[in-house]
Amino acid sequence: MDDEEKIARGVACGLARHEAARADANARQLLRGLLIFAIVTIGFIARRIRRDGR
């Protein structure tokens, strides 16, 4: 294996690692957003229930 192949493999491996880390970060951000949405929704429903006296 010559130097160019080693460099190409190293670059490909680095890109794959970077993309995996980026996908993981995006998934975590999505889950945080969904959690915040769920908390706000539950709070809104609880407030309506208390206000309506049910």
C-alpha positions as CSV (number, residue, x, y, z in Angstrom):
1,M,0.0,0.0,0.0
2,D,1.5,3.3,-1.0
3,D,1.3,6.6,0.8
4,E,-1.6,7.9,-1.3
5,E,-3.8,5.0,-0.4
6,K,-3.0,5.4,3.3
7,I,-3.9,9.1,3.1
8,A,-7.1,8.3,1.2
9,R,-8.1,5.7,3.8
10,G,-7.2,8.1,6.7
11,V,-9.3,10.8,5.1
12,A,-12.2,8.5,4.5
13,C,-12.1,7.2,8.1
14,G,-11.9,10.7,9.5
15,L,-14.9,11.8,7.4
16,A,-16.9,8.7,8.5
17,R,-16.1,9.5,12.1
18,H,-17.1,13.1,11.6
19,E,-20.4,12.2,10.0
20,A,-21.2,9.7,12.7
21,A,-20.6,12.3,15.4
22,R,-22.6,14.9,13.5
23,A,-25.6,12.5,13.1
24,D,-25.4,11.7,16.9
25,A,-25.4,15.4,17.7
26,N,-28.4,15.9,15.4
27,A,-30.3,13.1,17.0
28,R,-29.6,14.5,20.5
29,Q,-30.8,17.9,19.5
30,L,-34.0,16.4,18.0
31,L,-34.7,14.5,21.3
32,R,-34.1,17.7,23.3
33,G,-36.6,19.5,21.1
34,L,-39.2,16.8,21.5
35,L,-38.7,16.7,25.3
36,I,-39.2,20.5,25.5
37,F,-42.3,20.2,23.3
38,A,-43.7,17.4,25.5
39,I,-43.1,19.4,28.7
40,V,-44.8,22.5,27.2
41,T,-47.7,20.5,25.9
42,I,-48.3,18.7,29.3
43,G,-48.0,22.1,31.1
44,F,-50.6,23.6,28.7
45,I,-53.0,20.7,29.2
46,A,-52.6,20.7,33.0
47,R,-53.3,24.4,33.0
48,R,-56.4,24.1,31.0
49,I,-57.7,21.2,33.2
50,R,-57.1,23.3,36.4
51,R,-58.7,26.4,34.8
52,D,-61.8,24.5,33.6
53,G,-62.1,22.8,37.0
54,R,-62.3,19.2,35.8
